Amino acid sequence: MTTNRENGSLYTKVVNGIATLEFGHPASNSFPGVLLERLTKELNKLSEDAAVKVIILRSEGEKAFCAGASFDELLAVENMQQGKIFFSGFANVINAMRSCKKLIVGRIHGKTVGGGVGLAAACDYCFASEQAAIKLSELSIGIGPFVIAPAIERKMGVAALAEMTLAAQDWKNAYWAQEKGLYARVFDSTSEMDKELEFFAEKLASYNPAALYEMKKVLWEGTENWNSLLEERAAISGELVLSDFTKNALSKFRK
């Protein structure tokens, strides 16, 4: 099932210590600001929930995993403050994933663009299907992946970040993403992926929660400055989105 709600949907189901957090939006699971805010709050809530041992992050449907930022909202930005607030939405989600006390496992079932790649990179472990190609198209519309770049660089390295960013029109397939470290495992089908994901999550949930939390802290060492860093990056994007170049490019994409 896919949602038809204009502001998207967000559902959480907790079973045997495993919280499955699912987001959705009719525009290829893209993110308006209100949905980013809801996702941030839900991650913060699950971080403090003693009944939750591990989190699975997934999206609705069978096509795109996430199409990134809402084009409609990008086009509606009229000043730098609005722009910074919008891009801070992704910054807040990534920081919530980073500081979450629970390990987050990503289920990437389909194509992923821009901010969606950032979400995958901010997961602690990712399962993906063969269909989970990735692309960073931001330069082609006059901005850049500034907010999500730290998460991508941390997971995949500067070279992979540059290759994706500068070749802004090119899709990279799931096996390339696995080779670069974004995905831990890639599967031929979503059914096979889901079977292995369930088994993996059950194993994680059976481990000592204190050990899992300490491991999470180790994995994210050196990112303590991200609250301020991602805020600064959001301001850069918020300024660039006001340019005529970006407004024209977004209008063409929309058509």
ABEGO torsion letter per residue (X at the ends): XBBABAAEBBBBBBBGGBBBBBBBBABGGBBBAAAAAAAAAAAAAAAABAABABBBBBBBEABBABAEBBAAAAAABABAAAAAAAAAAAAAAAAAAAABABBBBBBBABBBBEAAAAAAAABABBBBBAABBBBBAAAAAGBBBAAAAAAAAAAAEAAAAAAAAABAABBBBAAAAAAAGABABBBABAAAAAAAAAAAAAAAAABBAAAAAAAAAAAABGAAAAAAAAAAAAAAAAAAAABAAAAAAAAAAAX
